[in-house]
């Protein structure tokens, strides 16, 4: 990838004994972090769970049952009011010797933003059926009542629930209302949930739907400045990364560390036969560039900066490298915690400048072939457009940024705006990438040219120029939280 490779100026800071505890002990082998929260709580009295704007609600609520039949010919009373979001109740059962059916249950109020309710109708008598309650608006209509007549409506699509089912007669189930329309092109009611997937722990932030997450207070100023100077011809797709898989039979090989310690791991690394490092066709780093080695083996991911085997092959020669990180794929490193226990430890060096995993954030041909990019992406941008001396989580490290206070900090998560016109992109693969950027976003991970990082097999399925038309101001920066000052940070 001549002319498009990243140029990193790694600012190394020894973390001392506290860093060794943070970096070393947080590498492969720690316990799994906490999972994500439930999408919505169930209210009392049958109210459905509140959801995010335009999405499916929480667990279905149960409506009231119809009135019991009266004895001695008295009229059975109608059903009690269904819970919010529930279906209408059917008529009450007929009392013994009664002259007509009980009055129908009162209609339920509509569910909020597509909340699904499920009311249980009244029991049918032996006489004529009870009167029909009207369907609830918004969300899915209630389930069919036992012996009664209830509507069943389709759930609303993101942004607005469908109308409840119309009343039915003759004991048949009413047909559902039309599906509501609107909402953002991606996300909807799944916002905040772990809808993505990949090799990391399922609870990892990289799989979280952030389509409705809060916008950072500096977002507008940063992205306007970036558009004015630094966005150039728009983002390309870097296809220089090789991702390797080593089965259990591949022996791990020791390497000579080039001085990136004590922050980094020192364990042997598996080298599959015929493999290659970033930007090269084998294991020889002939140009002194980043030369990342990315290897999965079992539940571990090995990422080594500036890996080099002098012979270019898995065996023989001298094997050397810079900072190695061994990620435990079963462990969620990014649950909020006090430094130095966040990720591998605040201020700890890694295989890339931000010390975030590389391989799980790459755009791959398999992503495109599957029809969905179900994870966040990583991107690079020139150092003058990265804020100097600052980062935000999930980054824990910086490279050599030289930008001012109106530039992006390391670790920034950009999200494509929900009103971006997807039809303006030239192909469906490009639109897949855009939808991923709306739902999961992309993280600033390293210094270099403006690229989204991808694998070498991507040109077979997507043009590397296909998202160039996306402007900086088409994005917004998700709330990054605390700005961590690189120079003033003190280890506890």
Secondary structure, DSSP 8 states (H G I E B T S, - for coil): -TTTS----------HHHHHHHHHHTSTT---------S----GGG-----STTS--SS-EE--------STT----------TT----------TT-SS-----------TTS--EE-------SSS--------SSS------TTS--B------TTS---------TT--B--------S-SS-GGGTTSB---SSS-TT-GGGB--TT--B-TTHHHHHHHHHHTT-TT--EEEEEE--EE--TTS-EE--EE-S-TTTSB---EE--TT---TTSSSS---S-S---EEEEETTEEEEETT-EETTSSSSSS-EEES-EEEEETT--TTS---TTSSTT-TT---SSTT---SGGGSB-HHHHHHT---S-EEEEE-GGGEEEEEE-TT--------B-TTSEEET-EEEE-TT--GGGSSSHHHHHHHHHHHHT-EEEEEESSSEEEEETTGGGTS-TTTTTT--GGGEEEB-----EETTT----
